[in-house]
């Protein structure tokens, strides 16, 4: 059994700011992540995309660094990386630098979160940038099909909307609305700072306490409750003249605290998690039906989704989806083999060990766990939970997820009729 590192130390500073520090004496780098508990899942309909908009704005300039170039140069000028992303549950800003530039990384991130300029001219520029980002997604069917599935499956709620918002909501944001949303969520009680790398723990803690002291105390943000997905089976078709067909098949999944989450991880890996998966081997390698085929699970605070996606020659879409349905019906009845179960367990352990080589991967895992679970789950616990998964567990979660009344299919391509697809769409019965 490998020697896994102990969990990071958690400190709570006055005002409620949580700081995770994992000292890695062997590393030459240090990564710092600011995990803000605000994302698409906190947004009302008229606010859709505002968390993502604010993420963009924090790179436009601060009082001390009043241009994007000054912010970028502060980290990239010493060979580091500075980036951010917005998800359903959080917005994350992070820097990775050589350990000698740790203080600089802390200073830049604190400056961005505490003192953004929100210049009106920059706000107008960013509206155009994000509108172009939305257009680019519209022009990329392999990305767009996931959003089409979400909208069809979840309807008018955060899970059914693009994290980046829509052109209508982006155009309607007022400067004071943006600033008010930032002030409400960028607070000590709503942020976790996660550090991993070659640092002295006390020195790092002192640096964070000083740099982030000006954050208001605030209060934790609450995610909006999710509504059940629309009933299935259902097909949503978006016709275009693209020379490729793209599809997503979605089922209601499970939440991130569900006791079946490790069994679903195993099931997902066997069915569509990589080149050795059943779908990849059958659909691409054996039949040559798809350019790419795979699956993924997304687990949220009170629900989840399990999705299969693929890109095919237009004339192959019916056969490809029929083959997927056949594989899913087989998995729903037979589950997985003992050999598949053993292989996945080794895959998970190997992936965890590889992730421990990168300081940002470690800081990211720690920070996201603290926001999501209120603690960092020890690696050995994750491994033990995966090791404990049985074939019966996987069969149970397959039957729980693979249900016709949870089944949605989204297709983009040169098609004008859904009748054939509707006839194929069942995992509980032979069509």
C-alpha positions as CSV (number, residue, x, y, z in Angstrom):
1,X,0.0,0.0,0.0
2,X,1.5,3.4,-0.9
3,X,2.3,6.0,1.7
4,X,-0.2,8.7,1.1
5,X,0.4,12.2,2.5
6,X,-1.5,13.4,5.5
7,X,-4.4,15.8,4.9
8,X,-3.5,19.5,4.8
9,X,-3.7,21.7,7.9
10,X,-6.8,23.8,8.1
11,X,-6.7,27.2,9.8
12,X,-9.6,29.6,10.3
13,X,-8.4,33.3,10.6
14,X,-10.4,36.0,12.4
15,X,-13.5,36.8,10.3
16,X,-13.8,33.3,9.1
17,X,-11.3,33.0,6.2
18,X,-10.3,29.4,5.9
19,X,-6.7,28.6,4.9
20,X,-5.4,25.1,3.9
21,X,-1.7,24.6,3.7
22,X,0.0,21.5,2.5
23,X,3.8,21.9,2.8
24,X,5.8,19.8,0.2
25,X,9.5,20.1,1.0
26,X,10.5,18.2,-2.1
27,X,8.8,20.7,-4.5
28,X,10.3,23.7,-6.2
29,X,7.0,25.4,-6.8
30,X,4.1,26.7,-4.8
31,X,0.5,27.0,-5.9
32,X,-2.1,29.3,-4.3
33,X,-5.8,29.0,-5.1
34,X,-8.6,31.3,-3.9
35,X,-11.8,29.3,-3.9
36,X,-14.9,31.6,-3.8
37,X,-18.2,29.9,-3.1
38,X,-20.1,31.5,-5.9
39,X,-21.0,30.1,-9.3
40,X,-23.9,29.5,-11.7
41,X,-25.7,27.6,-9.0
42,X,-26.1,30.8,-6.9
43,X,-27.6,32.9,-9.7
44,X,-31.2,33.8,-10.3
45,X,-32.4,33.9,-13.9
46,X,-31.7,37.7,-14.3
47,X,-28.2,37.1,-12.9
48,X,-27.2,34.2,-15.2
49,X,-23.5,34.6,-16.1
50,X,-22.7,37.3,-13.5
51,X,-20.2,35.1,-11.5
52,X,-18.4,34.3,-14.8
53,X,-18.5,38.0,-15.8
54,X,-16.9,39.0,-12.5
55,X,-14.2,36.4,-12.9
56,X,-13.3,38.2,-16.2
57,X,-13.4,41.6,-14.6
58,X,-10.9,40.8,-11.9
59,X,-8.2,40.4,-14.5
60,X,-8.9,43.8,-16.0
61,X,-7.1,45.8,-13.4
62,X,-6.9,46.8,-9.7
63,X,-6.2,50.1,-7.9
64,X,-2.5,49.2,-7.7
65,X,-2.3,47.4,-11.0
66,X,-4.7,49.3,-13.2
67,X,-4.3,47.2,-16.4
68,X,-4.5,43.6,-17.4
69,X,-0.9,43.6,-18.5
70,X,0.3,44.7,-15.1
71,X,-1.6,41.8,-13.5
72,X,-0.3,39.3,-16.0
73,X,3.3,40.5,-15.9
74,X,3.4,40.3,-12.1
75,X,3.1,36.5,-12.3
76,X,4.1,35.6,-15.9
77,X,7.1,37.9,-15.6
78,X,8.7,35.5,-13.1
79,X,7.8,32.4,-15.0
80,X,4.6,31.6,-13.2
81,X,1.0,31.0,-14.4
82,X,-2.1,32.9,-13.4
83,X,-5.6,31.7,-14.3
84,X,-9.2,31.3,-13.2
85,X,-12.4,29.4,-13.9
86,X,-16.1,29.6,-13.0
87,X,-18.1,26.4,-12.3
88,X,-21.6,25.6,-11.1
89,X,-20.6,25.8,-7.5
90,X,-17.5,28.1,-7.3
91,X,-15.2,30.6,-8.9
92,X,-11.5,29.8,-8.5
93,X,-8.4,32.1,-9.0
94,X,-5.0,30.5,-8.9
95,X,-1.3,31.1,-9.4
96,X,1.6,28.7,-9.6
97,X,5.1,30.1,-9.1
98,X,8.6,29.1,-8.1
99,X,8.7,29.0,-4.3
100,X,10.9,32.1,-4.1
101,X,7.9,34.1,-5.5
102,X,5.3,32.9,-3.1
103,X,4.8,36.4,-1.5
104,X,4.2,37.8,-5.0
105,X,1.5,35.2,-5.8
106,X,-0.3,36.0,-2.5
107,X,-0.1,39.7,-3.1
108,X,-1.4,39.6,-6.7
109,X,-4.4,37.3,-5.9
110,X,-5.4,39.3,-2.8
111,X,-5.2,42.5,-4.9
112,X,-7.4,41.0,-7.6
113,X,-10.1,39.8,-5.1
114,X,-10.1,42.9,-2.8
115,X,-9.5,45.9,-5.1
116,X,-10.8,45.3,-8.7
117,X,-11.4,48.6,-10.5
118,X,-14.7,47.6,-12.4
119,X,-14.0,50.4,-14.8
120,X,-17.1,51.2,-16.9
121,X,-15.2,51.1,-20.1
122,X,-13.7,47.7,-19.2
123,X,-17.2,46.4,-18.4
124,X,-18.4,47.3,-21.9
125,X,-15.3,45.7,-23.5
126,X,-15.9,42.5,-21.5
127,X,-19.6,42.3,-22.6
128,X,-18.2,42.1,-26.2
129,X,-15.6,39.5,-25.2
130,X,-18.1,37.3,-23.5
131,X,-20.6,37.7,-26.3
132,X,-17.9,36.4,-28.7
133,X,-17.2,33.5,-26.3
134,X,-20.9,32.6,-26.5
135,X,-20.8,32.8,-30.3
136,X,-17.7,30.6,-30.4
137,X,-19.6,27.9,-28.4
138,X,-22.5,28.2,-30.8
139,X,-20.1,27.6,-33.7
140,X,-18.6,24.5,-32.0
141,X,-21.3,21.7,-32.1
142,X,-19.2,19.3,-30.1
143,X,-19.4,21.8,-27.2
144,X,-22.8,23.2,-27.9
145,X,-24.5,19.8,-27.7
146,X,-23.7,19.6,-24.0
147,X,-25.6,22.9,-23.4
148,X,-28.5,21.8,-25.6
149,X,-28.8,18.7,-23.4
150,X,-28.6,20.7,-20.2
151,X,-31.4,23.1,-21.4
152,X,-33.6,20.2,-22.5
153,X,-33.0,18.1,-19.4
154,X,-33.1,20.7,-16.6
155,X,-35.2,23.6,-18.1
156,X,-35.3,27.0,-16.6
157,X,-33.0,26.7,-13.6
158,X,-29.2,27.1,-13.1
159,X,-28.4,23.6,-14.2
160,X,-30.2,24.2,-17.5
161,X,-28.2,27.4,-18.3
162,X,-24.8,28.2,-19.7
163,X,-22.4,29.2,-16.9
164,X,-21.4,32.1,-19.1
165,X,-25.0,33.3,-19.2
166,X,-26.7,34.5,-22.4
167,X,-26.4,37.5,-24.6
168,X,-29.5,38.9,-23.1
169,X,-28.4,38.7,-19.5
170,X,-24.8,39.8,-20.3
171,X,-26.2,42.9,-22.1
172,X,-28.5,43.7,-19.2
173,X,-25.9,43.7,-16.4
174,X,-25.5,47.1,-14.8
175,X,-22.2,48.2,-13.3
176,X,-23.8,48.7,-9.8
177,X,-25.4,45.2,-10.1
178,X,-22.0,43.6,-10.8
179,X,-20.3,45.4,-8.0
180,X,-23.1,44.5,-5.6
181,X,-22.8,40.8,-6.4
182,X,-19.1,40.9,-6.0
183,X,-19.3,42.6,-2.6
184,X,-21.9,40.1,-1.4
185,X,-19.8,37.0,-2.3
186,X,-16.2,38.0,-2.1
187,X,-16.0,37.8,1.7
188,X,-13.9,36.0,4.3
189,X,-16.6,33.5,5.3
190,X,-17.2,32.6,1.6
191,X,-13.6,32.0,0.5
192,X,-11.1,29.2,1.1
193,X,-7.4,29.8,0.4
194,X,-5.5,26.6,-0.6
195,X,-1.7,26.5,-0.7
196,X,0.5,23.6,-1.7
197,X,4.2,23.5,-2.3
198,X,7.5,24.4,-0.8
199,X,6.4,26.8,1.9
200,X,6.9,27.4,5.6
201,X,3.5,26.9,7.2
202,X,3.6,29.7,9.7
203,X,5.1,32.2,7.3
204,X,2.5,31.3,4.7
205,X,-0.3,31.7,7.2
206,X,1.0,35.1,8.3
207,X,1.2,36.2,4.7
208,X,-2.4,35.3,3.9
209,X,-3.6,36.9,7.1
210,X,-2.0,40.2,6.2
211,X,-2.8,40.2,2.4
212,X,-6.5,39.2,2.8
213,X,-7.3,41.2,5.9
214,X,-9.2,43.9,4.0
215,X,-11.9,41.4,2.9
216,X,-15.2,41.9,4.6
217,X,-16.4,39.2,6.9
218,X,-19.7,38.5,5.1
219,X,-21.6,35.2,5.3
220,X,-21.6,31.9,3.4
221,X,-23.5,31.8,0.1
222,X,-26.2,29.3,-0.3
223,X,-26.7,27.3,-3.5
224,X,-30.2,27.5,-5.0
225,X,-32.2,24.2,-4.7
226,X,-32.4,22.2,-7.9
227,X,-35.6,21.1,-9.5
228,X,-36.0,17.5,-10.9
229,X,-35.1,17.1,-14.5
230,X,-37.8,17.0,-17.1
231,X,-39.3,13.6,-17.7
232,X,-38.0,11.3,-20.4
233,X,-37.4,9.6,-22.7
234,X,-37.1,12.7,-24.9
235,X,-35.1,13.8,-28.0
236,X,-34.0,17.4,-28.7
237,X,-32.7,18.1,-32.2
238,X,-30.9,21.1,-33.4
239,X,-30.6,21.0,-37.2
240,X,-27.5,22.4,-38.9
241,X,-25.5,21.7,-42.1
242,X,-22.4,20.6,-40.3
243,X,-20.6,17.6,-41.8
244,X,-20.6,15.8,-38.5
245,X,-23.3,14.6,-36.1
246,X,-22.8,15.3,-32.4
247,X,-24.9,13.8,-29.6
248,X,-25.2,13.7,-25.8
249,X,-27.3,11.2,-23.9
250,X,-28.1,12.3,-20.3
251,X,-29.5,10.7,-17.2
252,X,-30.2,12.0,-13.8
253,X,-27.2,11.2,-11.6
254,X,-26.4,11.6,-7.9
255,X,-25.3,14.3,-5.5
256,X,-21.7,14.6,-4.3
257,X,-22.6,13.3,-0.8
258,X,-24.5,10.2,-2.1
259,X,-23.2,6.9,-0.7
260,X,-23.2,5.5,-4.3
261,X,-20.8,8.0,-5.7
262,X,-17.8,5.6,-5.7
263,X,-19.9,2.9,-7.4
264,X,-20.9,5.5,-10.0
265,X,-17.2,6.4,-10.5
266,X,-16.5,2.7,-11.2
267,X,-19.5,2.3,-13.5
268,X,-18.6,5.5,-15.5
269,X,-15.0,4.4,-15.9
270,X,-16.0,1.0,-17.2
271,X,-18.6,2.3,-19.6
272,X,-17.0,5.4,-21.1
273,X,-14.0,6.5,-19.2
274,X,-11.2,6.3,-21.7
275,X,-9.8,4.2,-24.5
276,X,-10.2,0.9,-22.6
277,X,-13.9,1.5,-21.9
278,X,-16.7,-0.6,-23.3
279,X,-18.1,2.2,-25.5
280,X,-14.8,3.2,-26.9
281,X,-13.8,-0.3,-27.7
282,X,-17.2,-1.3,-29.2
283,X,-18.1,1.9,-31.0
284,X,-14.8,3.3,-32.2
285,X,-12.4,0.3,-32.3
286,X,-14.8,-2.5,-33.4
287,X,-17.4,-0.7,-35.5
288,X,-15.6,2.5,-36.5
289,X,-18.8,4.5,-35.9
290,X,-17.5,7.5,-34.0
291,X,-14.6,10.0,-34.0
292,X,-14.8,10.2,-30.2
293,X,-17.0,8.6,-27.6
294,X,-17.0,8.8,-23.8
295,X,-18.9,9.5,-20.7
296,X,-18.7,11.6,-17.5
297,X,-20.5,12.2,-14.2
298,X,-21.2,15.6,-12.6
299,X,-22.2,15.6,-9.0
300,X,-23.7,18.7,-7.4
301,X,-25.0,19.7,-4.0
302,X,-28.5,18.1,-4.4
303,X,-28.5,16.2,-7.7
304,X,-26.3,15.2,-10.6
305,X,-26.1,14.0,-14.2
306,X,-24.4,11.2,-16.1
307,X,-23.7,11.9,-19.7
308,X,-22.5,9.9,-22.8
309,X,-21.2,12.0,-25.7
310,X,-20.1,11.3,-29.2
311,X,-19.1,12.7,-32.6
312,X,-20.0,10.7,-35.7
313,X,-20.4,10.7,-39.5
314,X,-23.9,12.0,-40.1
315,X,-25.2,8.7,-41.5
316,X,-23.9,6.8,-38.5
317,X,-25.8,8.5,-35.8
318,X,-28.7,6.0,-35.6
319,X,-26.4,3.0,-35.5
320,X,-24.1,4.6,-32.9
321,X,-27.0,5.5,-30.6
322,X,-28.5,2.1,-31.0
323,X,-25.2,0.5,-30.1
324,X,-25.0,2.8,-27.0
325,X,-28.5,1.7,-25.9
326,X,-27.6,-2.0,-26.4
327,X,-24.5,-1.6,-24.2
328,X,-26.5,0.3,-21.5
329,X,-29.2,-2.3,-21.4
330,X,-26.5,-5.0,-21.0
331,X,-24.9,-3.1,-18.2
332,X,-28.3,-2.6,-16.5
333,X,-28.9,-6.4,-16.5
334,X,-25.4,-7.8,-16.1
335,X,-23.4,-5.1,-14.4
336,X,-19.6,-5.3,-14.9
337,X,-17.2,-8.2,-14.7
338,X,-14.8,-9.0,-11.9
339,X,-11.9,-8.2,-14.3
340,X,-13.3,-4.8,-15.1
341,X,-13.8,-4.0,-11.5
342,X,-10.2,-4.9,-10.6
343,X,-8.8,-2.9,-13.5
344,X,-10.8,0.3,-12.5
345,X,-9.6,0.1,-8.9
346,X,-6.0,0.1,-10.1
347,X,-6.8,2.9,-12.5
348,X,-8.2,5.1,-9.7
349,X,-5.2,4.5,-7.4
350,X,-2.8,5.2,-10.2
351,X,-4.5,8.4,-11.1
352,X,-4.5,9.6,-7.5
353,X,-0.7,8.9,-7.2
354,X,0.1,10.7,-10.4
355,X,-1.9,13.8,-9.3
356,X,0.3,14.1,-6.2
357,X,3.2,15.2,-8.4
358,X,1.7,18.6,-9.2
359,X,1.3,21.4,-6.6
360,X,-1.7,22.9,-8.3
361,X,-3.5,19.6,-8.5
362,X,-3.0,19.2,-4.8
363,X,-4.1,22.7,-3.9
364,X,-7.1,22.4,-6.2
365,X,-8.2,19.1,-4.7
366,X,-7.8,20.5,-1.2
367,X,-9.7,23.7,-1.9
368,X,-12.5,22.2,-3.8
369,X,-13.0,19.5,-1.1
370,X,-13.1,22.1,1.6
371,X,-15.8,24.1,-0.2
372,X,-17.8,21.1,-1.2
373,X,-17.6,18.7,1.8
374,X,-16.5,21.1,4.6
375,X,-13.3,19.0,4.9
376,X,-10.6,17.5,2.8
377,X,-11.3,13.8,2.4
378,X,-8.0,11.8,3.0
379,X,-6.7,10.1,-0.1
380,X,-6.5,6.8,1.7
381,X,-10.3,7.1,2.5
382,X,-11.1,7.6,-1.2
383,X,-8.9,4.6,-2.1
384,X,-10.5,2.5,0.6
385,X,-14.0,3.5,-0.6
386,X,-13.2,2.6,-4.2
387,X,-11.6,-0.7,-3.0
388,X,-14.8,-1.5,-1.1
389,X,-17.1,-1.2,-4.2
390,X,-18.5,-4.6,-5.3
391,X,-20.1,-5.8,-8.5
392,X,-23.4,-5.7,-6.7
393,X,-22.9,-2.0,-5.9
394,X,-22.2,-1.2,-9.5
395,X,-25.2,-3.1,-10.7
396,X,-27.4,-1.3,-8.2
397,X,-26.2,2.2,-9.3
398,X,-26.5,1.2,-12.9
399,X,-30.2,0.3,-12.4
400,X,-30.7,3.4,-10.3
401,X,-29.3,5.8,-13.0
402,X,-30.3,4.0,-16.2
403,X,-34.0,4.8,-16.3
404,X,-36.1,5.7,-19.3
405,X,-38.0,8.4,-17.3
406,X,-34.6,10.1,-16.7
407,X,-33.3,9.7,-20.3
408,X,-32.6,12.6,-22.6
409,X,-30.9,12.7,-26.0
410,X,-29.6,15.9,-27.6
411,X,-28.4,15.8,-31.3
412,X,-26.9,18.5,-33.5
413,X,-26.3,17.8,-37.2
414,X,-27.9,17.6,-40.7
415,X,-31.1,16.0,-39.6
416,X,-34.7,17.0,-39.8
417,X,-36.5,14.1,-38.2
418,X,-36.4,12.5,-34.7
419,X,-38.7,9.5,-35.3
420,X,-35.9,6.9,-35.7
421,X,-34.1,8.3,-32.7
422,X,-37.2,8.2,-30.5
423,X,-37.7,4.5,-31.4
424,X,-34.2,3.7,-30.3
425,X,-34.4,5.6,-27.0
426,X,-34.8,3.0,-24.2
427,X,-32.6,1.4,-21.7
428,X,-35.3,-0.7,-19.9
429,X,-36.8,-2.5,-22.9
430,X,-35.7,-3.7,-26.4
431,X,-36.8,-1.2,-29.0
